[in-house]
Amino acid sequence: MISRRAFALAGTGIVAAVARTPRPAQAADRYDHRIAAAPWWANLRGAPGPATAVWAYDGRVPGPVLRVRQGTPVRIAVENRLDQDTTVHWHGIRLPFAMDGVPGLTQPPIKPGGRFVYEFTPPDAGTFWYHPHANSLQQIGRGLAGALIVDEAEPVDVDRDVLWMLADWRLTKEGQVAPGFGNAMEAAMSGRVGNTVTINGATPADQPVRAGERIRLRLVNAALARIMALRFEGHRPVVVAVDGQPCQPFQPEEHLLLLGPAMRLDVMLDMQGEPGRRYPVIDDFYDGLAYPLTHLAYLRQEPLRRSGSGGVSTLPPNPLPIPDLDAAERHELVLQGGMMGGDALANAGKMQGSGIWAINGVSMHGDGHAGMTPSLVLPRGTSHILALRNETAWWHPMHLHGHSFLLLSRNGSNVPHQQWGDTVLLAPWERVEIAFVADNPGDWMLHCHVTDHQVTGMMTILRVD
């Protein structure tokens, strides 16, 4: 069960992630990098716990933080050292269709021992991430994910830039990744929720902070299914970006940051606590299952500054195409299926494709493949308002590839603060309207980022001609 408070917070449209990352020196003309996906070991529970067999990029969980400058051409060579096909999807980046990382649809899968070079120029500054789009349930669930940060042309005025990459693992008592991926009963409900949450690949320890400093905290939810609602006790985080896209700065309702899988939030945190004290960060989404994710531990130093850092400014805007709402064409996509009342699949007899989930009655399985029939064909350059209607008893973070959209309304109420995104979290029975310009040609996936839901049917294609 989910608390009424968490249900109400769906209207705030928020996201999350963590990791401290210095800005590297980089060539002005191009960013070149190479990453390899391979089996590895990680000490997720910390010493003296056993090492966990994982799959990792460059021997790190999460993978290396890729940090580039806005507008800089990127060339990333991906090597596959797994014993199965893989790809990399650059989540949230508005890039060419051929670079989107969907096997069969945008590129041939990267075979074991193979290599693929991704080339794109990120138009938007913000917090993004990368992960496989092949056998994604296992590959993400075993550790393949990393952050991609695109820096603004001019540095943002903060004392520290911190990343929290949040992940959720199901581990056995021996500390190994539990089997059972693709369990049909779980897929029909909330998906594979784990029993261990990590920040930047480790069981969270205290997060050292100094009184008087201002931190830009980048939150990324890289979990397969876990939804989080983070409360920073004694602090008032100000949201400045959703899914990497700047918004009008605002304090979320009840100071809770709501993040579905794949969502990101950038928040400004002014450290106004007392030196030497510890303040908990609570995850309070699931009813009766609140737990302390970590603590903000204040150093016993004099405050960096005695007065506050002043008001929070809006981040520089990204060059997003603005939809013409008056001329926009309207569409509706209905989310269907799953376990209803705990004993039966909703609409099971009405869905094409024998899936657990469906969109407008059609199930598309897996991670993408050639020949997927689009549910909508959108002329290039036109504006569209898309109503997503959740007719299920479960939550769905819906992700659109290749575009960012403006959140217009939830259940008929306007969404404030000019929030853009690429992943929107729908509560049970909720209706959300988003608007975007179909300016990027290709067959773009729209799917639930609860990965069990995606691979069992909640996926479709929007074709931009």
N, C-alpha and C positions, 0 to 999 in steps of 0.2 A: 504494500500500500504506500501511497505517496501523500505527504502532508498537504493540507489545504494551502498553507503558505507557499510551498514549492509550486503548487498548481497555479496559484495566482501570479507567481513570479515569471511564468512563461511569457507574460506580456512585456517583460523588460528586454527580451531578446539579447542575452549576454553570453560570453564565452571564456575559456581559460588555458594557461601554460606557464612553466618556470625553468630558468637556467641563466647563470651569470656568464656573460660573453663579452670579451674585449673586441673592439672593432679592429679587424686586421688591415694591414696595408694591402692594397690591391692595385693592379695595373689599371690605368684610366681607360684603356681601350677595350679590354675584355677580361672576364673572370673565367679562368680555366680551373677545373677540378676533376678529380676522379674518385669514385666511391665503389666499393666492392661489397656485395651481399654474400655472407658466408656463415656457416655454423660458428658459434663462439661460446664463451662462458661469461656469466655476469654474477656478481655477488649482490643480488637484489635485496636480501634481507640484512646485509651488513655482517661484519665479523661478530662472532665466529661462525656464522651460518654457512651452510654448504653453498658452493657455486652452482648456479642454474645453467643448464644447457639451453642456449638461446640461438636465434638467428640475428645477425647484427650487420650494420654497415660499418666497415673499417674497424671491426672489433670494438665497437662502442654501442652501448644502450643507454639513451637513444643515440642515433647516429650523429656524426659530426654536425655542428651548427654551420650551415652554409650562409655566409653573410656577404651581401653584394650591395652595390650602390644603385639606387633607382635610375633606370635608363641605361645601365651598363649591359652590353651583350654578355650572355652567359653560355658557357660550353661545359657540360658535365658528362663525362664518360662513365657509364655504369657497367660494371663487370658482374657476371653471375657465377658465383662459386657454390651455389646450392645444387641439389640433385633434382631440381624441378624448375619449370619456367618461372620467370618473374618479369616485372616492369617497374617503372617508377612513375607515379602520378604526382604532379607538382600542385598540391591542393591550394586553390584560391588564386593561382596566378592566371591572369588573362593572357594566354599564349596561343601560338598556332596549333591548329587541330592535330597535326602530325606529331606534336610534342607532348600530347596529353597523357600518354602512358596507359591507354586501355588496350589490352591484347586483342588482336583480331579486328578491332574497330578502328584504331588510330595507328597501330604499328604491329608488326609480327612480335610475338613474345620473345624475350631474351632467353635463349636456350641455355642449359647448363654448359658452362665454359664459354658462353657467348658474351657479346659486348654491344651496347647501343649508346650513341652519342646524342644527348638532348641539347638543343640550341634554341634559345629564346632571349628576348630582352624584356625584363619585367617593367611594365609601365607604371606600376603602383608601388609606393613605399608601404611597408607594413609587416605584420607577423603572419607568416605562412608556414606550411610544413610539407614534407614529402613522405610517401609511403607506397607500398606495392598496390597494384590493381590486378594481380593474378594470385589465385588462391589466397585472397586477402584475409580471410578468416584466420587461417593458420599463420600466414606470414606476418601480419600485424600482431596477432596474438602471441607470437614467439619473439617479437622484439623489433621488427623492421619498421622504423619510423625515425624521422629527424626533423629539426626545425630549419626553415629557410627564412632568414630575416633580410628584408630589403630596406636599407637605410634611406632616410630622406636626404635630399641634396645638401641641406644644411643641418648640422646636428641639433637635436632637440635639447633644450636647456634643463637637464636633470643631473643629479649627483651620481646616480648609478642607473644602468640599464640591465635589468635582471630578467632571465627567462626561467619559467617553471614549465617543463614538459611533463604533463601528468599522464600516467599510464596505469592500467589496471590489469592484474595478472591473476590467473587461477593456478595456485601452486599446491602440490601435494605436501604432506607432512615432512617428506624428505627434501622439500625445497625445489622440486622439479615442476616444469610446466605440466599441468594435468592433461591427460588425454580427454577425448570426448568432444572435440570440435565438431560442429554441425549437428548437435543434438536437436531433433525435430521438436520436442516439447519446449525446449528453451527458445528455439527460433520462433515458435508461435506466441511467445510471451515477450519478455524483456531482453532476450538475447543472453550471451555468455558474460555475465557479470562475475568478476573475480573476487578473490579474498585478500588481495594485497595491492595497495596503491603505492606507487612510487613517484617521486619527484626527481627528474633528471636521472632516472635509472637506479635509484636507491631508496630504501625505506627512509622516509623523511626524518632528518635530524633538525635541530634548531636552526633557524635562519638568522644569522647575525645581522643586526641593524644598528644604526647610530642615531640617537635623538637629533632631531633637527634636519635630517637629510630628506630629500625628495627622491623617490625611486619610481622609475617607469617599469612596471611589472608586466611582462608578457606572459599570458596564460594560454596554454595549448592543451586541449583535451584529446589525447591520442588513444583513448580507451576504445575497445570494441563496442561496448554497450553502456558502460556506467555513465549516468548523468550526475553532475555535481552542482551543489549550491553552496558556495564558499562564503563564510562569514568571518570577517577579520575583527575579532573582539578588540574594542577600544580604538578602532580606526575607521576612517570613512573613505574608502576607495572611490575615486572619480574615474568613470569610464571615459576614455578618449578615442577609442577605436574598437570596432566590432568586425571580426574576421579580417583584420588588417586595414579596414577602411575607416578614415577619420569620421567622427560624429560630433555633434554638439556635446561638450563635456556635461556629464550628469552623474549624480549619485543614485545608484540603483535602489529600488524599493527594499526597505528593511535592511539595506546595505549588504544584500546577498547577491553574489555573482553567479548567475545561472549558466551552466555550460553543458551542452549536449556533446556527444562524440563528434570530433572534427572541428568544433567551434574554437574560436580564439577571442580573447579580450585583451586589450591594452588598458591598464589602469595606472593612474598616478596615485602614489601613496606617500603622504606626508607623515614622517615618523615623529609623532607628538607624544609618545609614551615616555615613561620614566626610565632613566639609565639604570641598568641592573635588573629590570623586570622582564618577565616573559608573558607574551600575549598569545593565546591560542588562535589558530585558524581552523574553523570547524567546517566540515562537510555535512550539511544538514538537509540533504535532498530526500532520502528515503525515510518514511515515517517510522520513528522509533529506533533508527539505526544511525543517529548522528555520532560522529567520531572526530577526534582532533587529528587533522591532517598533518599539522606541524605547529611550531611556535615561532613567533617573532621574538628573538632574544636580544634585548638591548645591551650593548656594551656599556661598561662602567666608565664611560668617557663623558667629558663635557659635551653638551649639545653642539652640533656643527654650526648651528645658528640659533639665536634666542627667539627671534620672531619667525613667523611662518614664511613660507616661500612665496606667498602671494597667491592670487587666483590662478586657476588652471586655464591655459590658453588652448584654443582649438589647434589641432595638428594641421600642417599644410595640406590642402586638398589634393586628391589624386585626380588624374584626367579622365574621369568616368563620363561616359555618354549619358546625358540626362533624358529620361523618357518623357515624351509628350503625353501627359495623362489624358488630355482632351481627345487626342486622335488615336489613343492606344486601342488595340484590339483586345477583347476580353476572352479568356479561356478558363476552364475549370478542370482540375484533376482531382479525382477522389481516391483517397487511400483506403484500402479495404483489406479484410482478412484478419488472421490471428485468432488467438483463443478469446472467446467471449464467454463471460460467466464461468470460466474455468473448466468448461466441459465440451465445447464444440467450436469448430472453426467457422468464423463468420463468412458468409457468402461463398463457401467452398465450392458449391455446385455451380456457381455462376462464373467462375474465373477461367479464362483461357490459359493453358500452360501448366495446369496441375501444380500450382504453387501454393504456398502457405499465405503469401501476401500478393496484392495486386494493386495496380493503378488503373483506374477506369476499367476494371474487370479483366485486365491482361497482366499475366505474370511473366517476367523476364528473369531468368535464373543466372547465377554465376557472377562473373566480374566484367562481362562484356565480351562480344564476339562479332564476327562479320555477319552482315545481313540482318541486323536488328531493325525492325520496322518502326519508324518514328510515330509517336502519338500526335505530334504537331509539326507542321511545316511552316516556318516563319520566314517571310521575305527579308533579305538582308537590309539592315538600316531602319527597320520599322520598330515602333514601340508596342509593348505588350503588358497587359495586366493579367497576372496568373493567380487564380484563386486555388489554394490547396485546402481541400476539405478532408479532415481526418474522421473517418467513420469507424474507427477502431477504438478499443479500450486501452491502447498503449501509446507511448510517446515515440515520435519519429523526428530525428534531425535530418531534414531534407536538403541535400547538397546538389547544386547545379554547377556542372563543369563549364569552364571557358568564359564565364560572365560573372559580374556582380550585380546584385539587385537591390532596389530600395524597398524596405519594409513599409507597407502602407497602413495595414490595419490588422487587428486581431478581433474576431467576432464582432466586426462592425465598428470597433473603437480605433481611432487613429493611433499609430505608433509614433511617439514623440522623438525628438532629438536627431532627426535626419539619419537614421540608422541604415547603413548599407551592409550587405553580407553576401556570402556564398552558401551558407548553411543556416537554415531556420528551423528552430525546434517547435514542433506542434504537440500540444497537449492532447489527451483523448478528447474527441468530439469537437476539436477546435477548428476554426476556419481562419486562414491567414491569406492576405492579399499582398503580392509582391509585384514590382514593376521593373522592367529592364528594357534596354535597346538590344535587339538581336543583330549585333554588329560584327560577330565573329563567325565566319562560315565554317560549317562542319556538322557532324552528328554528335550532339553533346548529351552526355548522360545526365539524368536527374534521378537520384536514388536516395534511399534512407541510409544514413551512415551508422545506424546500428547494424553491424556487418552481417549478422545472422538474417536480418530482415532483407537486406539487399540481395544476398545470394539465394534467398528462397522466394524472390518474386517482386519485391518493392523497388522496381527500377524501370525506367523508360528512356526514350530518346526524344530530344527536341532537335529537329533539323533546321539549321539556318542556311538558306540557299544564297 
